[in-house]
Amino acid sequence: MFKLLLITAHPSPVSFNFALRHAAVARIAAGGGETLTSDLFQMGFGSLAGEGDFNNYDSALPMDLMEAQKNAPRHGGFVPQILAEQEKLVAADAVMLQFPIWWGSYPAPLKGWIDRVLSYGFAYGRSKTLPDKKVLYSVTTGGVSGPEEVAEYHRRVDALAEDVFGYLRWEILPPFFAHDPDARSAEQRNTLIREFQDHLAQHFGI
């Protein structure tokens, strides 16, 4: 059975990001798959990587995050919040990140998820244990003034994905964009949702 890990980073459960999240869950289920979900704002997922990522880190030690991640068992292992996300990653065949572009990048909890969960020795490094996955970005943006700004959003999102998941050597699938959904009519938003579900079906093969 195909399993998708769906990471959502938006503070409002009535946002269009969550409408897309719910549509993804429905489409994966309709295709016979399963969706594992992490709603980062609602979980209170921390954005700061450091000593707090480990169960028993000796604060007298200098903080070298990569070394600490690689040697997590020496520091009591990862805290349950991180460990649970890593277990979801192991179980999933693919990952989707659903988020709004804020100041040209990720919302803070999503950046924290990347920093803390995709840890050295687990997601990357010579002795990494996590198999390579597929990843798809689904993003919402503010208004766009024309084709040039649309193209700039595409370049920006491609760069965000390449910087992280290209480095991990995952398969980066074509992203989905919902530009300025708040300014659209209900009919237009429903059309976007249908296009989004078709996008998932096409690229996840379900």
C-alpha positions in Angstrom: 0.0 0.0 0.0 1.3 3.4 -1.0 1.9 5.7 2.1 2.3 9.4 1.9 3.6 11.5 4.8 1.8 14.9 4.5 3.5 17.7 6.4 1.3 20.8 6.7 2.6 24.1 8.0 -0.1 26.7 8.5 -1.5 28.2 11.7 -5.1 28.1 10.6 -7.0 24.8 10.1 -9.6 26.7 8.1 -7.0 28.0 5.6 -6.8 27.0 1.9 -3.6 25.1 2.9 -5.8 22.9 5.1 -8.4 22.6 2.3 -5.6 21.2 0.1 -4.4 19.0 3.0 -7.9 17.5 3.4 -8.1 17.0 -0.4 -4.8 15.2 -0.4 -5.9 12.8 2.3 -9.2 12.1 0.4 -7.4 11.5 -2.9 -4.8 9.2 -1.5 -7.5 7.2 0.3 -9.6 7.0 -2.9 -6.5 5.6 -4.7 -6.2 2.9 -2.1 -3.3 4.5 -0.2 -2.7 5.7 3.3 -1.8 9.2 4.5 0.4 9.9 7.6 -0.1 13.5 8.7 1.9 16.0 10.7 0.2 19.4 11.2 3.2 21.3 12.6 1.6 24.5 14.0 -1.2 22.5 15.7 1.4 20.0 17.1 3.5 22.9 18.5 6.5 21.6 16.6 9.5 23.5 17.7 11.6 25.4 15.2 14.9 25.5 17.1 17.4 22.7 16.7 19.8 22.1 19.6 20.2 20.5 23.0 16.5 20.2 23.4 16.3 17.6 20.6 17.9 15.0 22.8 16.6 13.3 26.0 19.7 13.8 28.1 22.2 16.1 26.4 25.1 17.2 28.6 24.9 21.0 28.5 28.5 21.2 29.5 29.4 19.8 26.0 29.8 22.2 23.0 26.8 22.0 20.7 27.9 20.5 17.3 24.5 19.6 15.9 25.7 17.2 13.2 27.8 15.3 15.7 25.1 15.3 18.3 22.6 14.0 15.7 25.0 11.3 14.6 25.6 10.2 18.2 22.1 10.7 19.4 22.1 7.4 21.5 25.0 8.9 23.5 22.7 11.8 24.5 19.7 9.7 25.4 18.3 9.5 21.9 16.0 11.9 20.2 13.0 13.4 22.1 9.6 11.7 21.3 8.5 14.6 19.0 11.5 14.0 16.6 11.5 10.2 16.9 7.8 10.1 16.0 8.4 12.1 12.8 11.4 9.9 11.9 9.3 6.8 12.3 6.7 8.2 10.0 9.4 8.9 7.4 10.6 5.4 7.6 7.1 4.1 7.0 6.3 6.5 4.1 6.9 6.0 0.4 6.8 9.7 -0.3 6.6 13.0 1.4 4.5 16.1 0.6 5.1 19.5 2.1 2.0 21.8 2.2 2.8 25.3 3.2 2.5 29.0 2.3 5.5 30.9 1.0 6.4 33.4 3.8 9.2 35.9 3.1 10.3 33.7 0.2 10.8 30.6 2.3 9.3 28.1 4.7 7.3 28.9 7.8 9.5 28.5 10.9 8.0 25.2 12.1 8.6 23.6 8.7 12.2 24.8 8.6 12.6 23.4 12.1 11.2 20.0 10.9 13.8 20.0 8.2 16.6 20.9 10.6 15.6 18.5 13.4 14.0 15.5 11.7 16.2 15.1 8.6 19.1 14.5 10.9 22.7 13.6 10.2 23.1 9.8 10.2 19.4 9.3 9.6 18.5 11.2 6.5 22.0 12.0 5.2 25.6 11.1 5.6 27.6 8.0 4.6 25.9 5.8 7.2 22.4 7.2 6.8 19.6 4.7 7.6 16.6 6.3 5.8 16.1 5.1 2.2 15.6 7.8 -0.5 12.0 9.0 -1.0 9.9 11.0 -3.4 9.0 14.5 -2.3 6.4 17.0 -3.6 6.0 20.6 -2.6 2.5 22.1 -2.6 2.5 25.8 -1.9 0.2 28.8 -1.7 1.3 32.3 -2.5 0.0 35.8 -2.3 -1.1 37.7 -5.4 1.0 37.5 -8.5 1.3 40.4 -11.0 1.9 38.4 -14.1 3.9 35.6 -15.7 7.2 36.9 -14.6 6.3 36.7 -10.9 4.7 33.2 -11.4 8.0 32.1 -12.9 9.9 33.6 -10.0 7.9 31.6 -7.5 8.6 28.5 -9.5 12.4 29.2 -9.5 12.2 30.0 -5.7 10.4 26.8 -4.8 12.6 24.7 -7.1 15.6 26.1 -5.3 14.1 25.4 -1.8 13.5 21.8 -2.8 16.9 21.3 -4.4 18.8 22.8 -1.5 17.3 20.2 0.8 16.0 17.2 -1.0 18.4 17.4 -4.0 21.2 17.2 -1.5 19.5 14.2 0.1 19.2 12.7 -3.5 15.5 12.2 -3.2 13.3 12.3 -6.3 11.8 15.8 -6.4 8.4 15.7 -8.1 6.9 18.8 -9.9 5.4 21.2 -7.4 1.8 22.4 -7.2 1.1 26.1 -6.9 -2.1 27.8 -5.7 -1.6 31.5 -6.3 -3.6 33.9 -4.1 -6.4 31.5 -3.2 -8.1 34.0 -0.9 -8.8 36.3 -3.8 -10.6 33.6 -5.8 -14.2 32.7 -5.9 -15.5 29.5 -4.3 -15.8 27.9 -7.7 -12.3 28.9 -8.6 -11.0 27.4 -5.3 -12.9 24.2 -6.0 -11.3 24.0 -9.5 -7.8 24.5 -7.9 -8.6 21.6 -5.5 -9.6 19.3 -8.4 -6.4 20.3 -10.3 -4.4 19.5 -7.1 -5.9 16.1 -6.7 -5.3 15.3 -10.4 -1.7 16.5 -9.8 -1.3 14.0 -6.9 -2.8 11.2 -8.9 -0.5 11.8 -11.8 2.7 12.1 -9.9 2.1 9.5 -7.2 0.6 7.1 -9.6 -2.6 6.4 -7.7 
